[in-house]
Amino acid sequence: MSLFTNFTFLFIALLALGASIFVHELGHFLAARRRGLLVERFSIGFGPRLFGWERDGVDYRVSLLPLGGYVALPQLADMGRIEGTEDPNAKSLPPISYSDKMIVAVMGAVFNVIFAFLLALVLWTVGRELPAAEQTTTIGYVSEQLIDFRGNPVPGPAFIAGLQAGDDILRIDGQSVRNWQGVFYTILTGTRIDDEGRRVTELEILRDGETFRKLVFPVVVNADERIRDIGIYQVSRIFVDSLLPGMPAERAGLLEGDILISVDGSPVFSLGFFLDYLATREGQPLELLIQRGEELLTFMIAPQRPEAGSQPIIGFRPGLATERVHQNPIELMGGMFTMIRQTLGALVNRHSDVQIRNMSGPAGIVHAIKVTASMGLPQVLWLIIFININLAVLNLLPIPVLDGGHMVFATIAKLRGKPLPRRFLESTQGTFVLLLFGMIIYISFFDVRRIFNYYDRPVSDPPAAAETIDEDSEEE
């Protein structure tokens, strides 16, 4: 991409993240104003003031550290010391009620959900391009071998368990799955361990009208992410998105838009099958059956390695046939809430392979939006909706310094009939502020590594239509 295009996408990413934070803080701000609370400051970001303006006694500002935002409310003593400088005159201000505290605290999340719903209505109207089989749970290919996170080849768990191409997955560990996103996330966040300490996943599948249950023993793959995988791929129809100059596909006469039907007589139902097949056929001519318009054409092409140590390829960038999906807002947001619930459940379960390092911080979120911006407005809308649902859920967790923590403190004070000790609030929230910033720094280390890995990968690796964020992941 050109430098101008990169900066354009980066601007879109910063704007999208800033808008989500602004909406959250706007919820707090309007609720505080409505309840008659004094508002000192409305800040996007933390730390020193970069720029802003003052109006009606409120300092509207953008601050140096883009790690969130806050509304400074001196009457909320337990919040004021963390969310900005504490007003020395706060003690002389009239006290506020328990309902005031709860309403002001919850409205940030409420505004994020409302904003997400409005964007979901727009997305429902315009639709979003997804791989044609994304809305099914049909297996397109079962890999015989995987590479674990140590770099060792291991037998494919699904292959060993007897799963086959064409199987429809109905449930995973007792949870219904409705699309490939659900399949991917439910396996990824699995927490089951058998009596021998092995990771285990139970799949209920439909094959030829009969229902079967299969126990599969996932392996951990990807040295950086270390996630569970069982070696299944969704059904996908592959076409030639672009050709690499000088490579076998171009020399043989393939053209952009050609659809891959079969290789050596085996139907190609999955990109995973095709990539696995190429990996073992270096230098051997392959017979590719291609559909070009109404014609069926046969090509003989021998894979080769573009550079030492890379995977054998025939030299075209594969795209996945897509369709425009119009998903209603309730179903879309419900699926997102389920994903977040599964992730949080996995994070706190000691048997899970999901760790803090798998999360994304500000750098990762901005990069994800930037990459998604190149795929069009509908994909950006999907990601912004997901970010807002995340902001709503995470801020309501009962953790000090988050909105849910403020609500817990307010409730405890209400039950005991008097405010919580000032020293307790200061030490508790101060400790969690340090923990929060420490966690962000830790996550950002992995974010930066992912970003570098993204730009270092070979241009021939990713499929064009599958190069999206988690919701469109091709490989399990």
Backbone hydrogen bonds, N-H to C=O, Kabsch-Sander energy under -0.5 kcal/mol:
donor,donor_aa,acceptor,acceptor_aa,energy
6,N,2,S,-2.6
7,F,3,L,-2.4
8,T,4,F,-2.2
9,F,5,T,-2.6
10,L,6,N,-2.4
11,F,7,F,-2.4
12,I,8,T,-2.2
13,A,9,F,-2.3
14,L,10,L,-2.5
15,L,11,F,-2.6
16,A,12,I,-2.6
17,L,13,A,-2.4
18,G,14,L,-2.6
19,A,15,L,-2.4
20,S,16,A,-1.8
21,I,17,L,-2.1
22,F,18,G,-2.7
23,V,19,A,-2.4
24,H,20,S,-1.8
25,E,21,I,-2.5
26,L,22,F,-2.5
27,G,23,V,-1.7
28,H,24,H,-1.4
29,F,25,E,-2.7
30,L,26,L,-3.0
31,A,27,G,-1.9
32,A,28,H,-2.5
33,R,29,F,-2.6
34,R,30,L,-2.6
35,R,31,A,-2.0
36,G,33,R,-1.2
37,L,32,A,-2.9
40,E,38,L,-0.5
40,E,72,A,-2.6
41,R,72,A,-0.9
42,F,59,D,-2.6
43,S,70,Y,-2.9
44,I,61,R,-2.0
45,G,43,S,-0.7
45,G,68,G,-1.8
46,F,65,L,-2.4
50,L,62,V,-2.9
51,F,62,V,-1.3
53,W,60,Y,-2.6
55,R,58,V,-2.1
58,V,55,R,-2.0
59,D,40,E,-2.4
60,Y,53,W,-2.8
60,Y,58,V,-0.9
61,R,42,F,-2.6
61,R,59,D,-0.6
62,V,51,F,-2.7
63,S,44,I,-2.6
64,L,48,P,-2.2
65,L,46,F,-3.0
67,L,65,L,-2.3
70,Y,43,S,-2.1
72,A,41,R,-2.2
73,L,71,V,-0.6
76,L,73,L,-1.9
77,A,75,Q,-1.3
79,M,76,L,-1.9
80,G,76,L,-2.8
81,R,77,A,-1.0
82,I,79,M,-1.4
83,E,79,M,-2.8
84,G,82,I,-1.3
90,A,87,D,-2.0
92,S,89,N,-1.4
93,L,90,A,-1.3
101,K,97,S,-1.9
102,M,98,Y,-2.4
103,I,99,S,-2.7
104,V,100,D,-2.5
105,A,101,K,-2.2
106,V,102,M,-2.1
107,M,103,I,-1.6
108,G,104,V,-0.5
110,V,106,V,-2.0
111,F,107,M,-2.4
112,N,108,G,-1.7
113,V,109,A,-2.2
114,I,110,V,-2.4
115,F,111,F,-2.8
116,A,112,N,-2.5
117,F,113,V,-2.5
118,L,114,I,-2.4
119,L,115,F,-2.2
120,A,116,A,-2.4
121,L,117,F,-1.8
122,V,118,L,-1.6
123,L,119,L,-2.6
124,W,120,A,-2.5
125,T,121,L,-1.5
126,V,122,V,-2.5
127,G,123,L,-2.8
128,R,325,V,-1.9
130,L,323,E,-2.4
132,A,321,A,-3.0
134,E,131,P,-2.7
136,T,133,A,-1.8
139,I,167,D,-2.9
140,G,233,Y,-3.4
141,Y,233,Y,-1.4
143,S,141,Y,-0.5
143,S,231,G,-2.5
146,L,154,V,-3.1
148,D,146,L,-0.6
148,D,152,N,-2.7
149,F,220,V,-2.2
151,G,148,D,-2.3
154,V,146,L,-3.2
156,G,144,E,-2.5
158,A,230,I,-2.5
159,F,143,S,-0.6
160,I,156,G,-2.4
161,A,157,P,-1.9
162,G,158,A,-0.7
162,G,159,F,-1.0
163,L,158,A,-2.3
166,G,139,I,-3.4
167,D,164,Q,-1.9
168,D,206,L,-2.2
169,I,137,T,-2.0
169,I,167,D,-0.6
170,L,168,D,-0.6
170,L,204,E,-3.3
171,R,204,E,-1.4
172,I,175,Q,-2.6
173,D,202,E,-3.3
175,Q,172,I,-2.1
177,V,170,L,-1.9
180,W,134,E,-2.1
181,Q,134,E,-0.5
183,V,179,N,-1.7
184,F,180,W,-2.9
185,Y,181,Q,-2.6
186,T,182,G,-2.2
187,I,183,V,-1.9
188,L,184,F,-2.4
189,T,185,Y,-2.2
190,G,187,I,-1.5
194,D,198,R,-2.6
197,G,194,D,-2.2
200,V,192,R,-1.7
201,T,216,V,-3.0
203,L,201,T,-0.6
203,L,214,K,-2.9
204,E,171,R,-2.7
205,I,203,L,-0.6
205,I,212,F,-2.7
206,L,168,D,-2.8
207,R,205,I,-0.5
207,R,210,E,-3.2
210,E,207,R,-2.0
212,F,205,I,-2.7
214,K,203,L,-2.9
216,V,201,T,-3.2
216,V,214,K,-0.6
219,V,229,D,-2.3
221,V,219,V,-0.5
221,V,227,I,-2.7
222,N,147,I,-0.5
226,R,222,N,-2.8
227,I,221,V,-1.8
229,D,219,V,-2.1
230,I,476,E,-0.7
233,Y,141,Y,-2.4
234,Q,474,E,-1.1
235,V,138,T,-1.1
236,S,269,F,-3.9
238,I,236,S,-0.6
239,F,319,G,-2.5
240,V,258,D,-2.6
241,D,239,F,-0.9
241,D,317,R,-2.3
242,S,317,R,-1.1
244,L,315,G,-2.7
247,M,244,L,-1.8
249,A,314,I,-3.2
250,E,247,M,-0.6
251,R,247,M,-2.1
252,A,248,P,-2.4
253,G,249,A,-0.9
253,G,250,E,-0.6
254,L,249,A,-2.1
257,G,240,V,-3.2
258,D,255,L,-2.0
259,I,291,Q,-2.5
260,L,238,I,-2.5
261,I,259,I,-0.6
261,I,289,L,-3.0
262,S,289,L,-1.2
263,V,266,S,-2.2
264,D,287,E,-3.2
266,S,263,V,-2.2
268,V,261,I,-2.3
269,F,267,P,-0.9
274,F,270,S,-1.7
275,L,271,L,-2.7
276,D,272,G,-2.4
277,Y,273,F,-2.4
278,L,274,F,-2.2
279,A,275,L,-1.8
280,T,276,D,-0.6
280,T,277,Y,-0.9
281,R,278,L,-1.8
283,G,303,P,-2.2
284,Q,281,R,-1.8
286,L,301,I,-2.8
288,L,286,L,-0.8
288,L,299,F,-3.1
289,L,262,S,-2.4
289,L,287,E,-0.5
290,I,288,L,-0.6
290,I,297,L,-3.5
291,Q,259,I,-2.9
292,R,290,I,-0.6
292,R,295,E,-2.4
293,G,291,Q,-0.5
295,E,292,R,-2.0
297,L,290,I,-3.4
299,F,288,L,-2.3
301,I,286,L,-2.3
301,I,299,F,-0.6
304,Q,313,I,-2.9
310,S,307,E,-1.9
313,I,304,Q,-2.8
317,R,242,S,-3.3
319,G,239,F,-2.8
321,A,237,R,-3.0
323,E,130,L,-2.5
325,V,128,R,-2.7
325,V,323,E,-0.6
327,Q,325,V,-0.7
332,L,328,N,-2.6
333,M,329,P,-2.9
334,G,330,I,-2.3
335,G,331,E,-2.1
336,M,332,L,-1.6
337,F,333,M,-2.6
338,T,334,G,-2.0
339,M,335,G,-2.1
340,I,336,M,-2.4
341,R,337,F,-2.6
342,Q,338,T,-2.6
343,T,339,M,-2.3
344,L,340,I,-2.8
345,G,341,R,-2.4
346,A,342,Q,-2.2
347,L,343,T,-2.3
348,V,344,L,-1.4
349,N,346,A,-0.9
350,R,348,V,-0.6
352,S,349,N,-1.6
353,D,190,G,-0.5
355,Q,353,D,-0.5
358,N,355,Q,-1.7
359,M,356,I,-2.0
365,I,361,G,-2.6
366,V,362,P,-2.6
367,H,363,A,-2.3
368,A,364,G,-2.5
369,I,365,I,-2.4
370,K,366,V,-2.5
371,V,367,H,-2.7
372,T,368,A,-2.4
373,A,369,I,-2.3
374,S,370,K,-0.7
374,S,371,V,-0.9
375,M,372,T,-2.0
376,G,373,A,-1.1
380,V,376,G,-1.5
381,L,377,L,-2.7
382,W,378,P,-2.2
383,L,379,Q,-2.0
384,I,380,V,-2.5
385,I,381,L,-2.5
386,F,382,W,-2.2
387,I,383,L,-2.5
388,N,384,I,-2.3
389,I,385,I,-2.2
390,N,386,F,-2.3
391,L,387,I,-2.7
392,A,388,N,-2.2
393,V,389,I,-2.5
394,L,390,N,-3.0
395,N,391,L,-1.9
396,L,392,A,-0.8
396,L,393,V,-0.9
397,L,394,L,-1.3
399,I,397,L,-2.8
402,L,399,I,-2.0
404,G,395,N,-2.8
405,G,397,L,-0.5
405,G,399,I,-1.0
406,H,402,L,-1.9
407,M,403,D,-2.1
408,V,404,G,-1.9
409,F,405,G,-2.6
410,A,406,H,-2.5
411,T,407,M,-2.2
412,I,408,V,-2.6
413,A,409,F,-2.5
414,K,410,A,-1.9
415,L,411,T,-2.4
416,R,412,I,-2.3
417,G,413,A,-0.9
418,K,413,A,-1.0
425,L,421,P,-2.1
426,E,422,R,-2.6
427,S,423,R,-2.5
428,T,424,F,-2.6
429,Q,425,L,-2.6
430,G,426,E,-2.3
431,T,427,S,-2.1
432,F,428,T,-2.0
433,V,429,Q,-2.2
434,L,430,G,-1.9
435,L,431,T,-2.2
436,L,432,F,-2.7
437,F,433,V,-2.6
438,G,434,L,-2.4
439,M,435,L,-2.5
440,I,436,L,-2.2
441,I,437,F,-2.2
442,Y,438,G,-2.3
443,I,439,M,-3.0
444,S,440,I,-2.5
445,F,441,I,-1.4
446,F,442,Y,-1.1
447,D,443,I,-2.3
448,V,444,S,-2.8
449,R,445,F,-1.7
450,R,446,F,-2.5
451,I,447,D,-2.4
452,F,448,V,-2.4
453,N,449,R,-2.5
454,Y,450,R,-2.4
455,Y,451,I,-1.8
456,D,452,F,-1.4
457,R,453,N,-1.0
461,D,458,P,-1.4
464,A,318,P,-2.6
467,E,463,P,-0.6
467,E,464,A,-0.7
468,T,466,A,-2.3
472,D,469,I,-2.4
473,S,470,D,-1.8
476,E,232,I,-2.3
